[in-house]
Amino acid sequence: MPKRTRFTTWRPLATAATAALLATLLTPAAAHAAPRGSQPVHSYENAIREAVWVDTGLDGDRDGQADRVAVDIVRPREPARQGRKIPVIMDASPYYSCCGRGNESQKKTYDADGDVVQMPLFYDNYFVPRGYAVVGVDLAGTNRSDGCVDVGGRSDIQSAKAVVDWLNGRAKAYTTRTGTTRAKAGWTNGRTGMIGKSWDGTIANGVAATGVKGLKTIVPISAISSWYDYYFQQGAPLYDSGPEWLSDYVNSPDARARCGAVQQKLVDGAPRTGDWTPLWTERDYVRAARKVKASVFLVHGMQDLNVRMKHVGQWWDALAKNGVERKIWLSQTGHVDPFDFRRAAWVDTLHRWFDHELTGYDNGIDREPMADIERHPDQWTTSKVWPPNGTRAATLRPDRGNLPGVGTLGLRRGQGTETFTDRPDLSESDWAAQIDKSTPEKAGFVTGPLGRDLRLSGASEVTVTATPSTPTAHLSAVLVDVGPATIRDYADGDEGITTLTDRTCWGASTAGDSSCFKETKAKTTGVDYTIVSRGWADLGNHASDLKGAPLTPGKRYTITLDLAATDHVVPKGHRLALIVAGTDKGLIDPPADKPRLKLDLSRTSARVPFVGGATAFARATTGAVFTTPDARFLDGVREPRTTHRVPEASR
């Protein structure tokens, strides 16, 4: 990946003037030194709370009127009185009424005049006193907005982009949903930062990919970068339904009644074959990364099995290729907001990020390490750049061992074949638990115990040459760290955290909107192995990622599976394993058949990015002895949950 691009963020000449103004509002002792960040000097209780409806220019519900999206605003009263314009922090979401936001599933509440009383999450409580406006946008088709949810398409993205345009004087807004009285955004300087988890963060990615002027930074948390990769990977279906189910899930009751045509388009445009269609092109933000002008602070759980880490690797690489300013946090959690796994550090870092990107404070965040990585529960390390300099892919080769399906992994080309039969009732946990045992449903290949630590950083790929016995076949490839560890229990329902009863407060409160949230702690478990990275494919997509075809039983095919990006250290004494199998229960759907697949080991390999490349792998495995395994059952996390997943902020 390219080296880090130095920040070129706007730094206004007015910074000193801002500091001087703040000095008049602070105590004499505090006024001697200019602050290096925004201070909570404005009244939250007396903040202006208002609603406007922004014209998107679309008519998704086909009622003959342009759709208007509801925009709830909380902003400090004092700057307008002083003639100062302020930046905006915006969260555009489909969840403000249907499902709730954050670990406590907060929804918007309103007073008798229709102005927002509770804005979910801590953003308004914390940032409004510090001189920011916080804006909550109801996506088209949700809550108080017109239109229809189209799951990451033009309507979703335009819902938020139109608001950025309005904040910069390029779009129309009104004081009511159906009225003609115009609303102006004269109180803002137009400098906008978007933030959000899951679907909300996905909207931030999509709006940034339009290149809209005025959007200066985005903070996507557990976010999708291409909707095809939410539903499929290389033709293999990840869920048993398409985007029409998700649209119906979040549409308001009114939208459900009037958005049948949009629902049908989603059905027709997303066939369960896994073939790429124009619908997916419209929802692929990676291809438009060249348009991104905003900086990006990306946060993701490396064990997120909802919005999977593939979204991180491809988005990060595309942004790097186009010179976008970037920062990243990678946790051990599943689909969890950083407010719930690293709260104090998160609030401080986010505050400094927005101050730097939106207000121009030279607070040094641009000179800090690019990446923060959770190496063990609540233990974090940093990398100056990510992946680190010196990271190079090494080609690892599987080879036969002393038992069928229990082979070795090294740098020399393997020989012979291994055979396994797809068992859709088994998962990666079942395979890894018996990595040293000859079982008919997987082929496993393991190094000897490492003589030194070995760090993987980035995305891997596994090339498989296989002969199927049936016209359909799905493949899974999994990298495993075999050895004892204590990790976050990401497969638990809370995905690596435990919610406590005590609360801590982050900003100011009112009677209707408290800044106090339940504390959390890491939920951990002891394991004998850790799944490091995963990838899946339909073997019928061997000739193209875009379109599949029936297989000829008995014919040999070669396909390369993309494995998700990660950053993981395999410690000294542990072993690194590669597993190749069929259906990964709970993570992909099975094919029509239950094939038996024969692997040609001489034409099967894994390209894995190690810090230090092949040399580091060779040094770590020098002297490693492949002993006869004892075939004991290894303990890991429970199998992945099979309930229908929704890209929402449920944690």
C-alpha positions in Angstrom: 0.0 0.0 0.0 1.2 3.6 -0.6 2.9 5.5 2.1 1.0 7.9 4.2 0.1 11.3 2.6 0.9 14.2 4.8 -2.0 16.2 6.0 -2.8 19.4 4.0 -5.8 20.3 6.1 -7.0 23.9 6.0 -5.7 26.0 8.8 -7.4 29.4 9.0 -5.7 32.7 9.8 -8.6 33.2 12.2 -7.2 30.6 14.6 -5.6 33.3 16.7 -8.7 35.4 16.7 -10.7 32.4 17.8 -8.3 31.8 20.7 -8.6 35.5 21.6 -12.4 35.3 21.7 -12.3 32.2 23.8 -9.8 33.9 26.2 -12.5 36.5 27.0 -14.8 33.7 28.0 -12.4 31.8 30.2 -11.0 32.5 33.6 -8.0 34.9 33.8 -5.7 32.0 34.7 -6.8 29.9 31.7 -6.6 32.9 29.3 -2.8 33.2 29.5 -2.3 30.3 27.1 -4.2 30.0 23.8 -6.2 26.8 23.9 -5.2 24.0 21.5 -8.8 22.9 21.1 -12.4 24.0 21.3 -13.7 24.6 24.8 -17.2 24.0 26.3 -18.0 27.7 26.6 -21.5 27.7 25.1 -24.8 26.9 26.7 -26.2 23.5 25.8 -29.5 24.1 27.6 -30.1 27.3 25.7 -29.0 25.9 22.3 -31.1 26.5 19.3 -33.1 23.4 18.3 -34.8 23.5 15.0 -36.0 21.4 12.1 -35.8 22.0 8.3 -36.8 19.9 5.3 -34.2 19.8 2.5 -35.3 19.3 -1.1 -33.3 16.4 -2.5 -34.4 17.0 -6.1 -35.7 13.4 -6.4 -39.1 11.9 -6.4 -38.5 8.4 -5.2 -42.1 7.8 -4.0 -43.5 9.0 -7.3 -46.1 11.4 -5.8 -45.3 14.2 -8.2 -43.4 16.2 -5.6 -39.7 16.4 -4.9 -38.7 14.5 -1.8 -37.8 16.4 1.3 -35.7 15.0 4.0 -36.0 16.0 7.6 -33.0 17.6 9.2 -32.9 18.2 13.0 -30.4 20.7 14.2 -28.9 21.5 17.6 -26.5 24.5 17.6 -25.1 27.0 20.1 -27.0 30.3 20.3 -24.0 32.5 21.2 -22.0 32.4 17.9 -24.9 33.7 15.9 -25.3 36.6 18.3 -21.6 37.3 17.9 -21.7 37.2 14.1 -19.6 34.0 13.9 -20.4 31.1 11.7 -19.7 27.5 12.9 -18.9 24.1 11.4 -21.3 21.1 11.4 -21.1 17.5 12.6 -23.7 15.4 10.7 -25.0 11.9 11.2 -27.4 10.8 8.4 -29.3 7.6 9.5 -32.3 5.4 8.8 -32.5 4.4 12.4 -33.7 7.5 14.3 -37.2 6.2 14.6 -37.4 2.5 13.6 -34.5 0.9 15.6 -32.6 3.4 17.7 -29.0 4.5 17.8 -26.1 3.3 20.0 -25.7 0.7 22.7 -28.9 2.0 24.4 -31.0 2.2 21.2 -31.8 5.8 21.5 -34.4 7.4 19.2 -35.1 11.0 18.4 -37.8 12.7 20.6 -39.6 15.9 19.9 -41.4 18.7 21.7 -44.9 20.0 20.8 -43.4 22.3 18.1 -41.7 19.4 16.4 -38.2 20.4 17.4 -35.8 17.7 18.6 -35.5 17.2 22.3 -33.3 14.1 22.4 -30.7 13.7 19.7 -29.3 10.2 20.1 -25.7 9.6 21.1 -23.3 12.1 22.8 -22.3 14.2 19.8 -24.6 17.1 20.5 -24.1 17.1 24.3 -20.3 17.2 23.8 -19.8 19.3 20.7 -22.5 21.9 20.8 -21.0 23.6 23.9 -17.7 23.5 22.0 -19.0 25.6 19.1 -20.3 23.0 16.6 -23.7 22.4 15.2 -24.9 18.8 15.3 -27.2 17.7 12.5 -29.3 14.5 12.4 -30.7 13.6 9.0 -33.5 11.2 8.5 -32.7 9.3 5.3 -35.4 9.4 2.6 -38.2 7.0 3.5 -37.5 7.1 7.2 -39.0 8.9 10.2 -40.2 12.4 9.1 -38.7 12.3 5.6 -40.4 11.8 2.2 -39.1 9.3 -0.4 -38.0 5.7 -0.2 -35.1 3.8 1.2 -33.0 2.4 -1.6 -30.2 0.8 0.5 -27.1 2.7 -0.4 -28.3 3.9 -3.8 -29.0 7.4 -5.2 -31.9 8.2 -2.8 -29.9 7.2 0.3 -26.8 9.2 -0.7 -28.7 12.2 -2.0 -30.6 12.4 1.3 -27.3 13.5 2.9 -25.5 15.1 0.0 -28.4 17.5 -0.4 -28.0 18.6 3.2 -24.3 19.3 2.7 -25.3 21.3 -0.4 -27.9 23.3 1.7 -25.3 24.0 4.4 -23.1 25.5 1.6 -25.9 27.5 0.0 -26.5 25.2 -3.0 -29.8 23.6 -2.1 -33.3 24.6 -0.9 -34.8 23.9 2.5 -38.1 24.7 4.1 -39.4 25.2 7.6 -42.0 22.5 7.2 -42.4 19.3 5.3 -45.0 20.6 2.8 -44.8 24.4 3.2 -43.2 27.1 1.0 -41.3 29.1 3.6 -37.6 28.8 2.9 -35.0 28.1 5.5 -31.5 29.4 5.2 -28.3 28.1 6.8 -26.6 31.4 7.3 -25.3 30.4 10.7 -22.8 27.9 9.3 -19.5 28.3 7.4 -20.5 25.1 5.5 -17.5 23.1 6.8 -19.1 19.7 7.5 -17.9 16.4 9.0 -20.0 13.3 8.7 -19.9 10.5 11.2 -21.8 7.3 11.9 -21.8 3.6 12.6 -22.8 0.9 10.2 -25.4 2.2 7.7 -24.8 5.8 8.9 -21.1 5.4 8.3 -21.8 3.8 4.9 -23.8 7.0 3.9 -20.7 9.0 4.9 -18.6 6.9 2.6 -21.1 7.3 -0.2 -21.4 11.0 0.1 -17.6 11.5 0.2 -17.4 9.4 -3.0 -19.5 12.1 -4.7 -16.8 14.7 -4.1 -19.4 17.1 -2.7 -17.9 20.5 -1.8 -18.0 21.4 1.9 -17.6 17.9 3.2 -14.2 18.1 4.9 -13.9 14.9 6.8 -15.8 11.6 7.4 -15.6 9.2 10.4 -17.1 5.9 9.1 -17.5 3.3 11.9 -18.1 -0.3 10.9 -19.2 1.0 7.5 -19.9 -0.6 4.1 -17.7 0.4 1.2 -19.5 -1.6 -1.5 -23.0 -3.0 -1.0 -22.4 -6.0 -3.2 -19.8 -7.1 -0.6 -22.4 -6.8 2.1 -24.6 -9.4 0.4 -22.1 -11.5 -1.6 -18.4 -12.3 -1.9 -17.2 -13.4 -5.4 -20.6 -14.9 -6.1 -21.1 -16.6 -2.8 -24.2 -15.3 -1.0 -23.6 -14.1 2.5 -27.3 -13.9 3.4 -30.5 -15.6 2.3 -32.2 -12.3 1.2 -31.4 -9.1 -0.6 -31.6 -5.3 -0.1 -35.4 -5.3 -0.4 -35.7 -7.0 3.0 -33.5 -4.3 4.5 -35.4 -1.5 2.8 -38.7 -2.8 4.2 -37.1 -3.1 7.7 -36.3 0.6 8.0 -38.9 2.3 5.8 -41.5 4.3 7.7 -45.0 2.9 7.6 -46.0 5.7 5.1 -43.0 4.8 2.9 -43.9 1.1 2.9 -47.3 2.0 1.5 -45.9 4.1 -1.3 -42.5 2.5 -2.2 -43.5 -0.7 -3.9 -41.8 0.3 -7.1 -38.5 0.9 -5.4 -38.8 -2.4 -3.6 -39.4 -4.2 -6.9 -36.3 -2.5 -8.4 -34.3 -3.8 -5.5 -35.6 -7.4 -6.1 -35.0 -7.2 -9.8 -31.6 -5.6 -9.6 -30.1 -7.9 -7.0 -30.7 -11.5 -8.2 -29.6 -14.2 -5.8 -27.2 -15.6 -8.4 -24.5 -13.3 -7.1 -23.9 -11.8 -10.5 -22.8 -8.2 -10.6 -25.5 -5.9 -11.9 -25.9 -2.1 -12.5 -27.6 -1.9 -9.0 -24.3 -2.9 -7.4 -22.3 -0.5 -9.6 -24.4 2.4 -8.2 -23.7 1.2 -4.7 -20.0 0.7 -5.1 -18.2 3.6 -3.4 -14.7 2.1 -3.9 -14.8 2.7 -7.6 -15.5 6.4 -7.0 -12.7 6.8 -4.4 -10.9 9.1 -6.8 -13.6 11.7 -6.1 -13.0 11.7 -2.4 -11.8 15.1 -1.1 -12.6 14.6 2.6 -10.1 13.2 5.0 -11.1 9.8 6.5 -10.9 8.5 10.1 -11.9 4.9 9.8 -12.9 2.6 12.7 -13.7 -1.1 12.4 -13.8 -4.3 14.4 -11.4 -6.9 13.0 -13.9 -9.6 14.1 -17.0 -7.8 12.7 -19.0 -10.6 11.0 -21.8 -8.2 10.0 -20.0 -5.5 8.0 -16.9 -7.6 7.4 -13.3 -6.4 7.2 -13.2 -6.8 3.4 -14.9 -3.4 3.4 -11.9 -1.9 5.2 -9.2 -3.3 3.0 -10.6 -2.3 -0.4 -11.7 1.2 0.8 -8.4 1.9 2.6 -6.4 0.8 -0.5 -8.5 2.9 -2.8 -8.2 6.0 -0.6 -4.5 5.5 -0.2 -4.1 5.2 -4.0 -5.8 8.5 -4.4 -3.8 10.4 -1.7 -6.6 10.8 0.8 -5.6 11.8 4.3 -6.4 8.9 6.5 -6.4 7.6 10.1 -7.6 4.2 11.4 -8.5 2.3 14.5 -8.9 -1.5 14.5 -10.3 -3.2 17.5 -10.7 -6.9 18.5 -14.5 -6.4 18.7 -17.3 -7.3 16.4 -19.8 -4.7 15.3 -19.2 -2.3 18.1 -18.9 1.5 18.4 -15.6 2.8 19.8 -17.6 4.7 22.4 -18.3 1.3 23.9 -14.8 -0.2 23.8 -12.4 2.7 24.3 -14.6 5.5 25.5 -12.3 8.2 27.0 -9.6 7.8 24.3 -12.3 7.9 21.6 -14.0 11.1 22.8 -10.7 12.8 23.1 -9.4 11.6 19.7 -12.6 12.5 17.9 -12.6 15.9 19.5 -9.1 16.6 18.4 -9.9 15.2 14.9 -12.9 17.5 14.4 -11.0 20.4 15.8 -8.2 19.9 13.4 -10.3 19.1 10.3 -13.2 21.5 10.7 -11.9 24.3 12.8 -8.2 24.4 12.0 -6.6 23.9 15.3 -3.0 22.8 15.0 -3.3 20.2 17.8 -0.7 17.7 16.5 -3.1 14.9 15.6 -1.8 14.9 12.0 1.7 14.1 13.4 0.6 11.2 15.5 0.7 7.5 14.4 -1.8 6.7 11.6 -3.1 3.5 13.2 -4.2 2.3 16.6 -4.6 -1.5 16.8 -6.1 -3.5 19.7 -3.5 -6.3 20.2 -5.1 -7.8 23.3 -8.4 -6.8 25.1 -7.9 -3.1 26.1 -4.2 -3.2 25.1 -3.5 -1.0 22.1 -0.4 -0.5 19.9 0.2 2.1 17.2 1.7 2.2 13.8 3.2 5.2 12.2 1.7 4.1 8.9 -0.7 1.3 8.1 0.1 -1.3 7.0 3.7 -0.7 8.4 6.6 0.1 6.1 8.3 -3.2 5.1 5.1 -5.2 4.8 5.3 -7.5 1.9 3.3 -10.5 0.7 4.8 -13.9 1.1 3.6 -16.9 -0.9 2.8 -19.8 1.4 2.4 -23.3 0.1 0.3 -26.1 1.5 1.7 -29.6 1.4 0.6 -33.1 2.4 1.3 -34.4 5.9 1.2 -37.8 7.6 -2.6 -37.8 7.8 -5.3 -37.1 5.2 -6.4 -33.4 5.4 -3.7 -32.6 8.0 -0.8 -31.0 6.1 2.0 -28.5 6.4 2.4 -24.8 5.4 5.7 -23.4 4.3 7.5 -21.7 1.4 8.2 -24.7 -0.7 5.7 -25.8 -3.4 3.5 -28.7 -2.2 2.7 -31.9 -4.0 -0.2 -34.3 -4.3 -3.9 -33.7 -3.5 -6.2 -33.3 -0.6 -10.0 -34.0 -0.7 -12.9 -32.7 1.4 -16.7 -32.8 1.2 -18.9 -29.8 1.9 -20.7 -30.0 5.2 -23.1 -26.9 5.4 -23.9 -27.7 9.0 -20.3 -27.0 10.1 -18.5 -23.7 10.5 -15.0 -22.3 10.7 -15.1 -23.0 14.5 -15.7 -26.7 13.8 -12.8 -26.8 11.3 -10.3 -24.9 13.5 -11.2 -26.9 16.6 -10.0 -30.1 14.8 -7.2 -28.6 12.8 -4.9 -31.4 13.9 -7.4 -34.1 13.2 -8.2 -35.8 10.0 -11.8 -34.9 9.2 -13.6 -35.3 5.9 -15.0 -31.7 5.7 -11.8 -29.6 5.5 -8.2 -29.6 4.5 -5.9 -28.0 7.0 -2.3 -26.9 6.7 -0.2 -25.8 9.7 3.3 -24.5 10.3 5.4 -25.8 13.1 5.6 -23.7 16.3 7.1 -20.3 15.5 10.5 -19.3 16.9 9.6 -15.6 17.0 6.5 -13.4 16.7 5.1 -13.0 13.1 2.9 -10.0 12.3 0.3 -10.1 9.5 -0.9 -6.6 8.3 -3.3 -6.1 5.4 -5.3 -8.3 3.1 -4.4 -11.8 2.1 -5.5 -13.9 -0.9 -5.7 -17.7 -1.4 -5.5 -19.3 -4.8 -7.2 -22.7 -4.9 -7.1 -25.2 -7.7 -10.0 -27.6 -7.2 -11.9 -30.3 -9.0 -15.6 -30.4 -8.0 -17.9 -33.4 -8.1 -21.1 -31.3 -8.7 -22.2 -28.4 -10.9 -22.2 -26.0 -7.9 -19.6 -25.5 -5.2 -18.7 -22.8 -2.6 -15.3 -22.4 -1.0 -14.0 -20.9 2.2 -10.5 -20.1 3.2 -9.5 -19.2 6.7 -6.2 -18.2 8.4 -5.9 -19.3 12.0 -3.5 -18.5 14.9 -3.2 -21.9 16.7 -2.3 -21.3 20.3 -3.7 -20.2 23.6 -4.9 -16.6 24.0 -7.4 -14.4 25.8 -9.5 -12.5 23.3 -12.7 -10.5 23.1 -15.6 -12.8 22.8 -16.7 -11.4 19.5 -19.1 -14.3 18.7 -21.2 -13.5 21.8 -24.4 -11.6 21.3 -22.7 -8.4 22.6 -19.7 -8.9 20.2 -16.9 -8.4 22.8 -18.4 -6.0 25.4 -20.4 -6.2 28.5 -22.8 -3.3 29.4 -22.6 -2.2 33.0 -25.1 -0.3 35.1 -22.9 2.6 36.0 -23.0 5.7 33.8 -20.4 8.3 32.8 -21.2 11.7 31.3 -19.8 13.2 28.2 -20.9 16.8 27.8 -23.8 18.8 29.0 -27.3 17.5 29.7 -30.9 18.7 29.7 -34.0 17.1 31.2 -34.8 15.6 27.8 -31.3 14.7 26.6 -28.8 13.2 29.0 -25.1 13.0 28.2 -24.7 10.1 30.6 -24.3 6.6 29.1 -23.9 3.1 30.6 -20.3 2.1 30.9 -19.0 -1.1 29.3 -16.1 -3.5 29.8 -14.4 -6.0 27.6 -16.1 -9.4 27.5 -13.3 -11.9 27.1 -12.8 -15.6 26.7 -9.9 -18.0 26.7 -9.3 -19.9 23.4 -6.9 -22.4 21.9 -7.0 -20.8 18.5 -8.0 -17.4 16.9 -9.5 -16.9 13.5 -7.4 -14.3 11.9 -8.9 -13.7 8.5 -11.6 -15.2 6.2 -12.7 -15.3 2.6 -15.3 -17.0 0.5 -16.2 -17.6 -3.2 -18.5 -19.5 -5.5 -16.2 -21.7 -7.6 -18.6 -20.9 -10.5 -17.0 -17.4 -10.5 -13.6 -18.8 -11.3 -13.5 -16.9 -14.6 -14.9 -13.6 -13.3 -15.8 -12.0 -10.0 -18.8 -10.4 -11.9 -20.6 -13.5 -13.2 -20.8 -17.1 -12.3 -21.4 -20.2 -14.5 -22.2 -23.9 -13.8 -19.3 -26.2 -13.2 -18.4 -29.3 -15.1 -18.0 -32.2 -12.6 -14.6 -33.7 -12.8 -13.0 -30.6 -14.4 -10.2 -28.7 -12.6 -10.8 -24.9 -11.8 -8.6 -22.3 -10.3 -9.9 -19.3 -8.3 -8.4 -16.7 -6.0 -10.3 -15.9 -2.9 -9.9 -12.5 -1.3 -9.4 -12.7 2.4 -10.3 -9.8 4.7 -7.7 -7.3 5.9 -6.5 -7.6 9.4 -3.6 -6.8 11.7 -2.6 -9.7 13.9 0.6 -11.0 15.6 1.0 -14.8 15.8 3.1 -15.1 18.9 6.3 -17.1 19.3 5.3 -20.7 20.1 2.0 -20.5 18.2 1.3 -22.0 14.8 -0.2 -20.4 11.7 -2.8 -22.5 9.8 -4.6 -22.3 6.5 -7.9 -24.1 6.2 -9.7 -24.7 2.9 -13.3 -26.0 3.1 -16.8 -25.6 1.7 -19.7 -23.7 3.3 -18.9 -21.7 6.4 -22.0 -22.1 8.4 -23.6 -18.8 9.5 -21.3 -16.7 7.2 -22.2 -17.9 3.7 -25.1 -19.8 2.3 -24.6 -23.3 0.9 -24.7 -24.2 -2.8 -27.4 -26.2 -4.4 -25.3 -29.3 -4.2 -23.0 -30.8 -1.5 -19.8 -31.3 -3.5 -16.7 -33.3 -2.9 -13.7 -31.2 -3.9 -10.1 -32.3 -4.7 -7.4 -29.8 -4.2 -4.3 -29.8 -6.4 -1.7 -28.7 -3.8 1.0 -27.8 -6.4 -1.4 -25.1 -7.7 -2.8 -23.9 -4.4 -1.1 -21.1 -2.4 -1.8 -18.2 0.0 -0.3 -14.7 -0.3 -0.1 -13.3 3.2 1.2 -9.8 4.0 3.9 -10.1 6.7 5.8 -7.3 8.3 9.2 -8.2 6.9 7.7 -10.3 4.1 8.9 -13.9 3.2 12.1 -13.3 5.1 10.2 -12.7 8.4 8.2 -15.9 7.8 11.3 -17.9 7.1 13.0 -16.6 10.2 9.9 -17.3 12.4 9.6 -20.9 11.0 13.3 -21.8 10.9 13.8 -24.9 13.0 10.1 -25.4 13.5 9.4 -29.1 13.8 6.3 -30.6 12.3 5.3 -33.1 15.0 2.5 -35.6 14.8 -0.5 -33.8 16.2 -2.3 -35.2 19.3 -5.7 -34.5 17.5 -7.2 -33.1 20.7 -10.3 -30.8 20.3 -9.4 -27.1 20.6 -11.6 -24.6 22.3 -12.6 -21.4 20.5 -15.5 -18.9 20.4 -18.9 -20.3 19.6 -19.9 -20.6 16.0 -20.9 -17.4 14.2 -24.5 -16.4 14.8 -27.0 -17.3 12.1 -29.7 -14.7 12.9 -30.4 -12.2 10.1 -28.0 -9.4 10.4 -28.8 -5.7 9.8 -26.1 -3.0 9.4 -27.4 -1.1 12.4 -25.9 0.5 15.5 -27.3 -2.1 17.9 -24.1 -2.2 20.0 
